[in-house]
Amino acid sequence: MQLLLFRHGIAEPPEEADSDASRALTPRGADRTLLAAHGLARVTDRPQAILTSPKTRALQTAAIAAEVFDMAPEPVDVLADGDPRRVLAMLRRRAEASVMLIGHEPWMSELIETLCMPKAPHGFLELKKAGAALVDAPIRLDEPPGTGVLRWLIPPRVLRSLAGGH
């Protein structure tokens, strides 16, 4: 399965929200996420599904990505809590060949590390806000774990510059 990971954009500080789940994108975060999504659309094919954390900032990021890729996002509860094993179990039940995941750190980076380098210590990779990564992932049960390939990791500044006239 091809996994396109897109981290949510810049959100309001925790102390300004009622709860972590209700933290929204800032206006600047929404603007930058839109540019990053347009840049992302220039370097990757349209995924077959957009799966998102149900937390507000991720839902807002997913709505932006869905507009750019002209498709509807699907909230998935397991993407809120950040356990890469549960994310993998959920993905094994999916039929799509390419999926965009929208969520949070540190689980997004941990998922990449688990898929590509399961024996390496975690914490060497960080997906920036509104940054993206593409992984060819061994998701199916008949595929050996740890044989994933990180195709690219693009920071948000580069994605925004790729947006061109947007």
The 8 nearest C-alpha neighbors of each residue, nearest first, counted from 0:
[[1, 96, 136, 97, 135, 138, 2, 137],
 [0, 2, 97, 135, 134, 136, 96, 98],
 [3, 1, 134, 98, 133, 99, 97, 4],
 [2, 4, 99, 133, 132, 98, 100, 5],
 [3, 5, 100, 132, 131, 99, 101, 2],
 [6, 4, 131, 101, 130, 100, 129, 3],
 [5, 7, 129, 102, 128, 101, 130, 103],
 [8, 6, 57, 129, 60, 128, 102, 56],
 [7, 9, 129, 128, 28, 32, 10, 24],
 [8, 10, 28, 24, 128, 25, 7, 11],
 [11, 9, 24, 25, 23, 8, 22, 56],
 [10, 12, 25, 23, 22, 24, 13, 15],
 [13, 11, 14, 15, 10, 16, 22, 23],
 [14, 12, 15, 16, 19, 11, 22, 18],
 [13, 15, 12, 16, 17, 11, 18, 19],
 [16, 14, 13, 12, 11, 17, 22, 18],
 [17, 15, 18, 22, 13, 14, 21, 19],
 [16, 18, 21, 15, 19, 22, 14, 13],
 [19, 17, 21, 20, 16, 22, 13, 14],
 [18, 20, 21, 22, 13, 16, 17, 54],
 [19, 21, 54, 18, 22, 55, 53, 56],
 [20, 22, 55, 18, 19, 23, 16, 54],
 [23, 21, 16, 19, 20, 11, 55, 56],
 [24, 22, 56, 10, 55, 11, 21, 25],
 [25, 23, 10, 56, 28, 9, 29, 11],
 [24, 26, 28, 10, 27, 11, 29, 9],
 [27, 25, 29, 28, 30, 24, 31, 9],
 [28, 26, 30, 25, 29, 31, 9, 24],
 [27, 29, 9, 25, 8, 31, 26, 24],
 [28, 30, 32, 26, 27, 31, 24, 25],
 [31, 29, 27, 33, 32, 28, 26, 34],
 [32, 30, 34, 28, 33, 29, 27, 35],
 [31, 33, 35, 29, 34, 8, 30, 129],
 [32, 34, 36, 30, 31, 35, 63, 29],
 [33, 35, 159, 31, 37, 32, 36, 162],
 [34, 36, 159, 158, 32, 38, 37, 33],
 [35, 37, 39, 33, 38, 34, 64, 32],
 [38, 36, 162, 40, 34, 39, 35, 33],
 [39, 37, 162, 161, 158, 35, 41, 36],
 [38, 40, 36, 41, 37, 42, 158, 35],
 [39, 41, 37, 38, 43, 42, 36, 44],
 [40, 42, 38, 39, 43, 37, 161, 162],
 [43, 41, 39, 40, 38, 44, 161, 158],
 [44, 42, 40, 41, 39, 45, 46, 3],
 [43, 45, 46, 40, 42, 41, 39, 68],
 [44, 46, 68, 47, 43, 40, 97, 48],
 [47, 45, 97, 98, 48, 99, 44, 49],
 [46, 48, 97, 98, 95, 45, 49, 96],
 [49, 47, 98, 46, 99, 50, 97, 72],
 [48, 50, 99, 72, 98, 73, 100, 51],
 [51, 49, 73, 100, 74, 72, 99, 101],
 [52, 50, 101, 74, 100, 75, 73, 102],
 [51, 53, 78, 79, 102, 54, 57, 75],
 [52, 54, 74, 58, 76, 51, 79, 55],
 [55, 53, 20, 57, 52, 56, 58, 21],
 [54, 56, 58, 21, 57, 23, 22, 20],
 [55, 57, 23, 59, 24, 58, 54, 22],
 [58, 56, 60, 7, 59, 55, 54, 52],
 [57, 59, 61, 55, 60, 56, 53, 54],
 [60, 58, 62, 56, 57, 61, 55, 63],
 [61, 59, 57, 63, 7, 62, 58, 56],
 [62, 60, 58, 64, 63, 59, 65, 57],
 [63, 61, 65, 59, 60, 64, 58, 66],
 [62, 64, 60, 66, 61, 65, 33, 59],
 [65, 63, 61, 67, 66, 62, 36, 68],
 [66, 64, 70, 62, 68, 69, 63, 67],
 [65, 67, 69, 63, 64, 68, 62, 70],
 [66, 68, 64, 65, 69, 37, 63, 36],
 [67, 69, 65, 66, 70, 64, 45, 40],
 [70, 68, 66, 65, 67, 71, 64, 45],
 [69, 71, 65, 68, 66, 72, 49, 48],
 [70, 72, 65, 73, 49, 69, 62, 48],
 [73, 71, 49, 50, 65, 61, 74, 70],
 [72, 74, 50, 51, 49, 75, 71, 48],
 [75, 73, 51, 53, 52, 50, 76, 72],
 [76, 74, 77, 52, 78, 51, 50, 73],
 [75, 77, 78, 79, 52, 53, 74, 80],
 [78, 76, 79, 75, 80, 86, 85, 81],
 [79, 77, 52, 76, 75, 80, 81, 102],
 [80, 78, 52, 77, 76, 81, 53, 54],
 [81, 79, 78, 77, 82, 76, 106, 52],
 [80, 82, 106, 79, 78, 83, 77, 105],
 [81, 83, 85, 84, 80, 106, 86, 77],
 [82, 84, 86, 110, 85, 106, 87, 81],
 [85, 83, 87, 86, 82, 88, 110, 89],
 [84, 86, 88, 87, 83, 82, 89, 77],
 [85, 87, 83, 89, 84, 88, 90, 77],
 [88, 86, 90, 84, 89, 85, 83, 91],
 [87, 89, 85, 91, 86, 90, 84, 92],
 [90, 88, 86, 87, 91, 92, 85, 93],
 [89, 91, 87, 93, 92, 88, 86, 138],
 [92, 90, 88, 89, 93, 139, 138, 87],
 [91, 93, 90, 89, 94, 88, 139, 87],
 [94, 92, 90, 91, 95, 89, 96, 98],
 [93, 95, 96, 92, 91, 90, 97, 0],
 [96, 94, 97, 93, 47, 98, 48, 0],
 [95, 97, 0, 1, 94, 98, 47, 46],
 [98, 96, 1, 46, 47, 95, 0, 2],
 [97, 99, 48, 2, 46, 47, 49, 3],
 [98, 100, 3, 49, 4, 2, 46, 50],
 [101, 99, 4, 50, 51, 49, 3, 5],
 [102, 100, 51, 5, 6, 4, 57, 50],
 [103, 101, 52, 6, 57, 7, 51, 78],
 [102, 104, 6, 107, 105, 106, 7, 101],
 [105, 103, 106, 107, 108, 126, 102, 6],
 [104, 106, 107, 108, 109, 103, 81, 125],
 [107, 105, 81, 109, 104, 108, 110, 83],
 [106, 108, 110, 109, 104, 105, 103, 111],
 [109, 107, 111, 110, 106, 125, 105, 124],
 [108, 110, 106, 112, 107, 111, 113, 105],
 [111, 109, 113, 107, 83, 108, 112, 106],
 [110, 112, 108, 114, 109, 113, 115, 107],
 [111, 113, 109, 116, 115, 110, 114, 117],
 [114, 112, 117, 110, 111, 116, 115, 109],
 [115, 113, 145, 147, 111, 112, 110, 116],
 [114, 116, 147, 145, 112, 146, 148, 113],
 [117, 115, 112, 119, 145, 118, 113, 114],
 [116, 118, 113, 145, 119, 112, 115, 114],
 [119, 117, 116, 120, 113, 145, 121, 112],
 [118, 120, 116, 117, 121, 112, 113, 123],
 [121, 119, 118, 122, 123, 117, 112, 116],
 [122, 120, 123, 119, 109, 112, 124, 113],
 [121, 123, 124, 120, 109, 125, 108, 112],
 [124, 122, 121, 125, 120, 112, 108, 119],
 [123, 125, 122, 108, 126, 112, 121, 109],
 [126, 124, 108, 127, 123, 122, 105, 104],
 [125, 127, 130, 108, 128, 124, 131, 6],
 [126, 128, 130, 125, 129, 154, 155, 6],
 [127, 129, 8, 130, 6, 7, 9, 126],
 [130, 128, 8, 6, 155, 7, 32, 127],
 [131, 129, 155, 154, 127, 128, 6, 5],
 [132, 130, 5, 4, 153, 152, 6, 154],
 [131, 133, 152, 4, 151, 3, 153, 134],
 [132, 134, 3, 150, 151, 2, 149, 4],
 [135, 133, 149, 2, 136, 148, 150, 1],
 [136, 134, 1, 148, 147, 0, 2, 149],
 [135, 137, 147, 0, 134, 138, 1, 114],
 [138, 136, 142, 147, 139, 144, 146, 0],
 [137, 139, 136, 91, 0, 140, 142, 87],
 [138, 140, 141, 142, 91, 137, 0, 90],
 [139, 141, 142, 138, 91, 143, 137, 144],
 [140, 142, 139, 143, 138, 137, 144, 91],
 [143, 141, 137, 139, 140, 144, 138, 146],
 [142, 144, 146, 145, 141, 137, 140, 139],
 [145, 143, 146, 137, 142, 114, 147, 117],
 [144, 146, 114, 115, 117, 116, 147, 113],
 [145, 147, 144, 115, 137, 143, 148, 114],
 [148, 146, 115, 136, 114, 135, 137, 145],
 [147, 149, 135, 134, 115, 150, 146, 136],
 [148, 150, 134, 151, 133, 135, 147, 115],
 [151, 149, 133, 134, 148, 135, 152, 132],
 [152, 150, 133, 132, 149, 153, 134, 131],
 [151, 153, 132, 131, 133, 154, 150, 149],
 [152, 154, 131, 130, 132, 151, 157, 155],
 [153, 155, 130, 156, 157, 127, 158, 131],
 [156, 154, 130, 158, 129, 157, 35, 159],
 [155, 157, 159, 158, 154, 160, 35, 130],
 [158, 156, 160, 159, 155, 154, 161, 153],
 [159, 157, 38, 35, 155, 161, 160, 156],
 [158, 160, 35, 34, 156, 162, 161, 157],
 [159, 161, 157, 162, 158, 163, 156, 38],
 [162, 160, 38, 158, 163, 159, 157, 41],
 [163, 161, 38, 37, 159, 160, 165, 34],
 [162, 164, 161, 165, 160, 38, 159, 37],
 [163, 165, 162, 161, 160, 34, 37, 38],
 [164, 162, 163, 34, 37, 33, 38, 159]]
